Amino acid sequence: MEFNDPKIVAEICCNHQGDLSIAKKMIKTVAEGKATVVKFQKRNNKEFLTDNQYKAPHPNKMHSFGEPYGLHREFLEFTIAQHDELKIYAESLGIIYSSSVFDISSAIDIISINPEYIKVPSACNNNFKMLKYLRDNYEGGVHISFGMTTKLEEEEIVQIFEEKNQAHRLVLYACTSGYPVPFKDVCLLEITRLRKTFLDRVDKIGFSGHHHGIAVDVAAYTLGAEWFERHFTLDRTWKGTDQVFSLEPTGMRKLARDLRATKRSLTYKNEDILDIEKPNGGYEKYKEE
C-alpha cells in the first residue's frame, strides 16, 4: 500500500455560533495548527428543511439560537458573500477553504466562489438531483460521506458520476452518523471495504469521524484513508450541539502532527543496521555475527 500525505480537514460547521469574527479566529487557529482544509456548511433552510421541521421547536433548547428550529438555523447561516470573505481569508493564511452543501441552492452559491472541492454530507448524499448538478456544473472535487448509507445507495452515488466519466473527482468517506460515536460503532474496517470496492473508480478514500480523541484516526490512516475530517471548536463548553465531540485547538494540532508522523514512520529499513543503531552497539553486533 502506498501512503500519501494525509489531508486534515477542520470541520467548523456551525461552531462559529453565527459570528464571522469567531469564524475567522477559528480559521487562523487551524491554519497555525497545520490543518489542510477549513470547512464550513451552507444551507438554504427553507429548501433543506420541510415546513414541519422548520416550524418545530429546537429539540435541545439550551443549544438553541432561536425558535422555532428554522430560525435557529437561520441565525447560524452565513451569506454567500460572507463565505467568499472566509475563503479569501483562509487562502491568505495558506489553508484551503471548503464547504458542505445541503441543497441545490446552496450548491449553486458555493460553486459561484469556486472552492477546490465541495462536500456532500451523509444526510444529503441521496439527493441525486443535487449530485447531478455538482457533476454537471462544477469542475472541482466532490467529497461524499457514506454515513446512513446502504451499499446499494453507495453504488448508485458513484454510478451517477460514472455516467459522465466524472467519478475520478470523488473522495468517499467512511463515516458513522452519530454525534458522538462510541468506538464500537466507528467501524474502521469500512475503510478497507471502500478501498476494495471503489478505489479503482474514484480518487481517494477518506474518514469522517465523530468520535472522541484522535487515536483511531491514526489507525484509519494505516488502513488507507487519506482525507480526515474532524469537527473543530475553540471551546467544547460553548453553546451548540456539535461542540461536545469537536476537537479543540490542541487536539486538532496533535491530530495533524500524529498523522504526519505516522506517514513518515510507515517505511521499511533501507539497510540491516541503520545509522541511528550503530552507536548503540548495532554495528559491532552485526560484525561479530
N, C-alpha and C positions, 0 to 999 in steps of 0.2 A: 504494500500500500504506500502511495506517495503522500507525504504530509506537507501540505501547503500552509502558508501563513494564516493563522486564524484571524477571522474578521469579527470584531467585538461591537455589537450594536447596543447602545444605551437607549432603551425604550422609555422616553419621558411620558408618553401617553398623556394623561390629564393631571399628572402630579405637579404641574406648574400652577395649579389652582386658578387658572384663568388669568394669570398675571404675566404679561410679556417680560417684565424685568426679571422675574423669577426664572422664566424660561431661558433667558439669555445667561443668567448666572449658572444654570444647570448645564448649558452648552459649554461654557467656559470651563466648568469643573470637569466634565468628562473629556474635554479636549486635553486638559492638563494631565488627566489620568490615562491618556494614551488609548482611549477607545477609537474605533474606526469610524463609527457612524453614530449620529444622534437622530433619533426617530420620534416623530410626533404622530398625531392622528387627526383626520379630517372627516367630519360628518355633516351632512345636511339632515338635521334631526327629524324634520317633518317628512323627509323621504325615507330615512332609515327606520324610524320607529313607526309602528302602527298608531292609529289615533288613540286607541285604548292605552298603549304603552306611554305615549306622550302625556296623557292626562292622568296617569296613575301616580299615586304618591311614591316618593323615594322609599325603597324597601328598608333603608337604614338611615333614619333621619339625622343621626349625629354626623353623617358624612354628606348631607345634602347641602348644595349651594343654591337651592331654590326649589320651590314647589309650584306645580307638580313636577314629575320626573323630567319632562321635556324642558322645562325652564332651568332645571339643574344642569342638564346637558348643554343648553344654550349658553349658560354662564361660563362654561369651561371651553367654549369653542373659539378658536382664533379665526379671523377672516383670512382670505387668501393673500391679501396684502401683508398681513402680519406673518403668514407663513413664508412669504417671499423675503421679508425682512430677516426672519430667523435663518433662512437658507443662506442669505448673503453673509450674515454674521458668522454662521458656522464655518463657511468656506474661508472667511478671513482668518479663522483660527486653525485652519488646516484639517478640519474634520468634515466628513460627508454628512449632508442633510438628507433625510428621507421622511416619508410619512405613510402611514396606513390610510387606506380609503375604505369607507363603509357603504358607499352608494355611488351611482353613476355621476351625479352632480359633483360630488367630492373628487371623483376620479378626473373629471374634466378640469376642475380647478387645479388640482395638483399637477396634472400634465402640463398646464399652462406655464408653470415655473420650472419644468424640465429637470427634476432631480435625477440622480444617477440610477436609482431604482425606486419602485413603488411597492408597498407591501399590501397584500390582501390577507386580512386576519381570518382565523378559523371560522368565526361567526358569519363570514360573508363569502366563503370560498365556493358555495353553491349558487352564488348569484352569477349564473352563466352569462347573462346579458352584460354585466359589468366586466367579466373576464374577457369576453369577446371585444368589448370596447377598448380595454387595455391592449389586447393583442393587436387590434387594427389601427389604433390611433396614438400609440406611444412606442418609442423605439428603445427605451431603456430596459433594465432588468425588471422582472416581475417576481417577487418573492411571495410564497404562499405557505401559510401554516396549515397543518393537517390535524389539528385538534378537532374532536367531534366529527370525524370524517370516516366513512366506511371505505373499504378497499375498492369497491366499485366506484364510489364517488371520486377517489383519488385518480383512478384510471380515466374517468370522464373528464376531469380537470386537465390532465396532461394532454389528452387527445384533442381538446379544444384548441390548444396551441399547436399541436402537431398537424392539424388540418391546414394550417397556413405555414408550415415549416418554421414555427417560432418557438418550439419547446426548448431550444438551446438558450433562451433568455431566462429560463425558470430556475429559481432556487426553491427547493421544497424543504420545509422544516418539520422534523418530528416534534410533536407537541401534545401535551395533555392539557385540556382546557379546564383546569381547576385553579382556584385562587384563595389560598396557595395550594400546591400539590404535595401530598405526602410522598416520601421516597418510594413507597411500594407502587405508586401509580405513575412514576416518572417514565418507566418503560424505555430505558435507553436502547434496548436492542431493536427498537423500531428504526433506529438509525441504520443498523445493519440491513434490515429488511428494505428500507427505502433505497439504499445504495444498490442492493441486488436487483431491485425491481426497476429503478428509474435512472440510475447514474449514467447509463449509456444513452439516455434520451434527453436529459436535462443538463444544466450547467453544474450545479453543486447541490449538496445536501447540507442542511443546517439543523440547529437545535434551538427551539424557543422554550425556555424554562420558566416556570412559575414556582419553583421550589425555594427552600431556604438554603443559604450558604452557597459555596462555589465548588465544592469537591466534585460533584457529579459532572460539571461542565468539562473538567479535565478528562474524565472518563469518556465523555461524549466525543472529545477530540480524538482520543486514541481509537475510537470506533469508526472514525471517518467523517464526522461533522466538520464543516469548515466555517460556517457562519453561526454566531452565538448571540442570541437576542435575550437580554435580561432587562426587566423593568428597573428604572433608576429614580431615586429621590434624594433630595438633600437632607431629609429628616423623616424617618419612618413614623414618627409620632404626629405628623401633620394630618389634617383632615383629608379624607379621601379613601375609598375602599381599596385602591391599589397600593397604598403606601406600605402596608404591613409586610408584603412579600417582595418589596423592591430592594435593590442593593443601594446602600448609601455610598458616599464618595470613596471611603476606604475599601469597601467591598468591590466596587467596580474597578478601582485601581489594581487591587490584588488579583482580580479575575484576569485582567489584561496581562499582568505580569506573569501569572502562573500558566496561562495558555501559551504564551510565547516561550516561556522557559521549557514547557513540555515539548514544544516543537523542536527546540534546539537539542533536547535530550533524546529524541527518538532517532538514534543512529546506531550503527554497529561500530565496534572498534576497528579502526583502519589499520591497526597492526597489533600483534600479540601483546606487546608491552607498550603502553602509552608513555609518552614523555613524562606525564604527571606522576606515573607509577615508579619510574626509575629511581628517584631519590629516596624512595621508601623501601628499597631492597628488591624491587621487582626485577631490575636488570641483572643483579648478581644472582638472584634465584634462578633466573632464566639461563644464565651462563652455566651454573652448576649442574643443572639438569641436562 
